[in-house]
Amino acid sequence: MSEALARSTALLKFAIDVIRRDRPILRYPMFALLSAIGIVFVFVHVERWLDPESIAGRFLLHLVANVAITFAAAFFHAALVQAMRTRFEGSPCDFAQAIAVAKARAPYLGHWALLTTGVVVLLHPFPGPESSWFIAMVHPLPQITWWAATLFVVPVIVYKDLAPIPALRDSLQTFAKAWAETIMATFAIRLATTALVLLGVLLTEFLLHLVEPGTPAFGLIVVAFFTYLFVVISLSAAVHQIWTAAVYHWVSTGKRPPGCKATGFLVKDQA
């Protein structure tokens, strides 16, 4: 377990170092987040045209929106993985090439967006008045299982050009080999992200109490908060996606990523 912790820490430091040395790599999660915001904006306006009594229509609209957001996230995730793949191979990270590979994998990414959205809908709890306590206890289990099984699907699609189901099997095998590192790193990333978001919320609330509502200063503080939130979410996504790409490279090739410290890796895991 200590070796797994050392490897997870080394890979996390590697992901942060990649961002520090190559700031343009943040474009991928930023474009994904901007795409999600744009999709939500469009679908919110479309929803206004629906009959308020049309439950099926709203459900279908939300389903389509979720598929679109999932596809956008997977598309730019795939582009980032390709950028890291070229880096591992000793070539510079080329944005146009990364996007081209993501476009080539778009059919599989689209199928993946449909599949994962459908599964998420099926796993969504619909608590009743008598069984809500039981559902509240057990419903996270299949969700956690699905998260673990799908964590490396996008890297698999990029590396091996596989359809979603074979990619899902490969992803599950990868998680089985690096489950300890994955849990540790995911916990650390989410803890750091939560702390940064809470810090921003507390600081924003403090500053807002110092100014009058409706003033330019009030508006600037609100804009600054949402900009800060956008940057934090993008950084968190970038670190996690670079980390998963590095882990998949290590598991699939048996070699630690070039530039990653050897702490916790076996002698055979040469860069």
Contacts in CASP RR format, 6 or more apart in sequence:
PFRMAT RR
TARGET T0000
AUTHOR 0000-0000-0000
METHOD contacts of the structure
MODEL  1
MSEALARSTALLKFAIDVIRRDRPILRYPMFALLSAIGIVFVFVHVERWL
DPESIAGRFLLHLVANVAITFAAAFFHAALVQAMRTRFEGSPCDFAQAIA
VAKARAPYLGHWALLTTGVVVLLHPFPGPESSWFIAMVHPLPQITWWAAT
LFVVPVIVYKDLAPIPALRDSLQTFAKAWAETIMATFAIRLATTALVLLG
VLLTEFLLHLVEPGTPAFGLIVVAFFTYLFVVISLSAAVHQIWTAAVYHW
VSTGKRPPGCKATGFLVKDQA
1 180 0 8 1.000
3 264 0 8 1.000
4 180 0 8 1.000
4 181 0 8 1.000
4 184 0 8 1.000
5 180 0 8 1.000
5 184 0 8 1.000
6 263 0 8 1.000
6 264 0 8 1.000
7 181 0 8 1.000
7 263 0 8 1.000
7 264 0 8 1.000
7 265 0 8 1.000
8 180 0 8 1.000
8 181 0 8 1.000
8 182 0 8 1.000
8 184 0 8 1.000
8 185 0 8 1.000
8 188 0 8 1.000
9 184 0 8 1.000
9 263 0 8 1.000
10 256 0 8 1.000
10 260 0 8 1.000
10 261 0 8 1.000
10 262 0 8 1.000
10 263 0 8 1.000
10 264 0 8 1.000
10 265 0 8 1.000
11 181 0 8 1.000
11 185 0 8 1.000
11 243 0 8 1.000
11 246 0 8 1.000
11 247 0 8 1.000
11 250 0 8 1.000
11 257 0 8 1.000
11 260 0 8 1.000
12 185 0 8 1.000
12 188 0 8 1.000
12 189 0 8 1.000
12 239 0 8 1.000
12 243 0 8 1.000
13 260 0 8 1.000
13 261 0 8 1.000
14 242 0 8 1.000
14 243 0 8 1.000
14 246 0 8 1.000
14 257 0 8 1.000
14 259 0 8 1.000
14 260 0 8 1.000
14 261 0 8 1.000
15 238 0 8 1.000
15 239 0 8 1.000
15 240 0 8 1.000
15 242 0 8 1.000
15 243 0 8 1.000
15 246 0 8 1.000
16 239 0 8 1.000
17 259 0 8 1.000
18 25 0 8 1.000
18 84 0 8 1.000
18 87 0 8 1.000
18 242 0 8 1.000
19 25 0 8 1.000
19 26 0 8 1.000
19 235 0 8 1.000
19 238 0 8 1.000
19 239 0 8 1.000
19 242 0 8 1.000
22 93 0 8 1.000
24 93 0 8 1.000
24 95 0 8 1.000
25 80 0 8 1.000
25 83 0 8 1.000
25 93 0 8 1.000
25 238 0 8 1.000
25 242 0 8 1.000
26 234 0 8 1.000
26 235 0 8 1.000
26 238 0 8 1.000
27 95 0 8 1.000
28 76 0 8 1.000
28 77 0 8 1.000
28 79 0 8 1.000
28 80 0 8 1.000
28 83 0 8 1.000
28 98 0 8 1.000
28 238 0 8 1.000
28 241 0 8 1.000
29 76 0 8 1.000
29 80 0 8 1.000
29 233 0 8 1.000
29 234 0 8 1.000
29 235 0 8 1.000
29 237 0 8 1.000
29 238 0 8 1.000
29 241 0 8 1.000
30 230 0 8 1.000
30 234 0 8 1.000
31 76 0 8 1.000
32 72 0 8 1.000
32 73 0 8 1.000
32 75 0 8 1.000
32 76 0 8 1.000
32 77 0 8 1.000
32 237 0 8 1.000
33 230 0 8 1.000
33 233 0 8 1.000
33 234 0 8 1.000
33 237 0 8 1.000
35 69 0 8 1.000
35 72 0 8 1.000
35 73 0 8 1.000
35 76 0 8 1.000
36 69 0 8 1.000
36 72 0 8 1.000
36 73 0 8 1.000
39 65 0 8 1.000
39 68 0 8 1.000
39 69 0 8 1.000
39 72 0 8 1.000
40 65 0 8 1.000
40 69 0 8 1.000
43 61 0 8 1.000
43 62 0 8 1.000
43 64 0 8 1.000
43 65 0 8 1.000
43 68 0 8 1.000
46 61 0 8 1.000
47 58 0 8 1.000
47 61 0 8 1.000
50 57 0 8 1.000
50 58 0 8 1.000
50 61 0 8 1.000
51 57 0 8 1.000
63 117 0 8 1.000
63 118 0 8 1.000
63 121 0 8 1.000
66 117 0 8 1.000
66 120 0 8 1.000
66 121 0 8 1.000
67 110 0 8 1.000
67 113 0 8 1.000
67 114 0 8 1.000
67 117 0 8 1.000
68 113 0 8 1.000
70 112 0 8 1.000
70 113 0 8 1.000
70 116 0 8 1.000
70 117 0 8 1.000
71 109 0 8 1.000
71 110 0 8 1.000
71 113 0 8 1.000
74 109 0 8 1.000
74 110 0 8 1.000
74 112 0 8 1.000
74 113 0 8 1.000
74 154 0 8 1.000
75 102 0 8 1.000
75 106 0 8 1.000
75 109 0 8 1.000
76 102 0 8 1.000
77 154 0 8 1.000
77 241 0 8 1.000
78 101 0 8 1.000
78 102 0 8 1.000
78 105 0 8 1.000
78 109 0 8 1.000
78 154 0 8 1.000
78 157 0 8 1.000
78 158 0 8 1.000
79 95 0 8 1.000
79 98 0 8 1.000
79 99 0 8 1.000
79 101 0 8 1.000
79 102 0 8 1.000
80 98 0 8 1.000
80 238 0 8 1.000
80 241 0 8 1.000
80 242 0 8 1.000
80 245 0 8 1.000
81 154 0 8 1.000
81 155 0 8 1.000
81 158 0 8 1.000
81 159 0 8 1.000
81 241 0 8 1.000
81 244 0 8 1.000
81 245 0 8 1.000
81 248 0 8 1.000
82 97 0 8 1.000
82 98 0 8 1.000
82 101 0 8 1.000
82 102 0 8 1.000
82 158 0 8 1.000
83 93 0 8 1.000
83 94 0 8 1.000
83 95 0 8 1.000
83 98 0 8 1.000
84 93 0 8 1.000
84 242 0 8 1.000
84 245 0 8 1.000
84 246 0 8 1.000
84 249 0 8 1.000
85 158 0 8 1.000
85 159 0 8 1.000
85 245 0 8 1.000
85 249 0 8 1.000
86 92 0 8 1.000
86 93 0 8 1.000
86 94 0 8 1.000
86 97 0 8 1.000
86 98 0 8 1.000
87 93 0 8 1.000
87 258 0 8 1.000
88 249 0 8 1.000
88 257 0 8 1.000
88 258 0 8 1.000
90 258 0 8 1.000
101 158 0 8 1.000
102 109 0 8 1.000
102 158 0 8 1.000
104 161 0 8 1.000
105 157 0 8 1.000
105 158 0 8 1.000
105 161 0 8 1.000
108 157 0 8 1.000
108 161 0 8 1.000
108 162 0 8 1.000
108 163 0 8 1.000
108 164 0 8 1.000
108 167 0 8 1.000
109 154 0 8 1.000
109 157 0 8 1.000
111 163 0 8 1.000
111 164 0 8 1.000
112 153 0 8 1.000
112 154 0 8 1.000
112 157 0 8 1.000
112 164 0 8 1.000
112 167 0 8 1.000
115 164 0 8 1.000
116 150 0 8 1.000
119 146 0 8 1.000
120 146 0 8 1.000
123 139 0 8 1.000
123 142 0 8 1.000
123 143 0 8 1.000
123 146 0 8 1.000
125 135 0 8 1.000
125 136 0 8 1.000
125 139 0 8 1.000
126 135 0 8 1.000
127 135 0 8 1.000
127 136 0 8 1.000
128 135 0 8 1.000
148 172 0 8 1.000
148 175 0 8 1.000
148 179 0 8 1.000
148 182 0 8 1.000
149 168 0 8 1.000
149 171 0 8 1.000
149 172 0 8 1.000
149 175 0 8 1.000
150 168 0 8 1.000
150 171 0 8 1.000
151 171 0 8 1.000
151 174 0 8 1.000
151 175 0 8 1.000
151 182 0 8 1.000
151 244 0 8 1.000
152 170 0 8 1.000
152 171 0 8 1.000
152 174 0 8 1.000
152 175 0 8 1.000
152 244 0 8 1.000
152 247 0 8 1.000
152 248 0 8 1.000
153 164 0 8 1.000
153 167 0 8 1.000
153 168 0 8 1.000
153 171 0 8 1.000
154 244 0 8 1.000
155 171 0 8 1.000
155 244 0 8 1.000
155 245 0 8 1.000
155 248 0 8 1.000
156 162 0 8 1.000
156 167 0 8 1.000
156 170 0 8 1.000
156 171 0 8 1.000
156 174 0 8 1.000
156 248 0 8 1.000
157 164 0 8 1.000
157 167 0 8 1.000
159 248 0 8 1.000
159 252 0 8 1.000
160 167 0 8 1.000
160 170 0 8 1.000
162 170 0 8 1.000
174 247 0 8 1.000
174 248 0 8 1.000
174 251 0 8 1.000
174 252 0 8 1.000
175 182 0 8 1.000
177 251 0 8 1.000
178 247 0 8 1.000
178 250 0 8 1.000
178 251 0 8 1.000
181 247 0 8 1.000
182 247 0 8 1.000
185 240 0 8 1.000
185 243 0 8 1.000
186 240 0 8 1.000
189 236 0 8 1.000
189 239 0 8 1.000
189 240 0 8 1.000
189 243 0 8 1.000
190 236 0 8 1.000
192 236 0 8 1.000
193 232 0 8 1.000
193 233 0 8 1.000
193 236 0 8 1.000
196 232 0 8 1.000
197 229 0 8 1.000
197 232 0 8 1.000
200 225 0 8 1.000
200 228 0 8 1.000
200 229 0 8 1.000
201 225 0 8 1.000
204 221 0 8 1.000
204 222 0 8 1.000
204 224 0 8 1.000
204 225 0 8 1.000
207 221 0 8 1.000
208 218 0 8 1.000
208 221 0 8 1.000
208 222 0 8 1.000
211 217 0 8 1.000
211 218 0 8 1.000
211 221 0 8 1.000
212 218 0 8 1.000
246 257 0 8 1.000
246 260 0 8 1.000
249 255 0 8 1.000
249 257 0 8 1.000
250 256 0 8 1.000
250 257 0 8 1.000
250 265 0 8 1.000
250 269 0 8 1.000
254 268 0 8 1.000
254 269 0 8 1.000
255 269 0 8 1.000
255 270 0 8 1.000
255 271 0 8 1.000
256 262 0 8 1.000
256 265 0 8 1.000
256 269 0 8 1.000
256 270 0 8 1.000
256 271 0 8 1.000
257 271 0 8 1.000
258 271 0 8 1.000
259 271 0 8 1.000
260 271 0 8 1.000
262 269 0 8 1.000
262 271 0 8 1.000
END
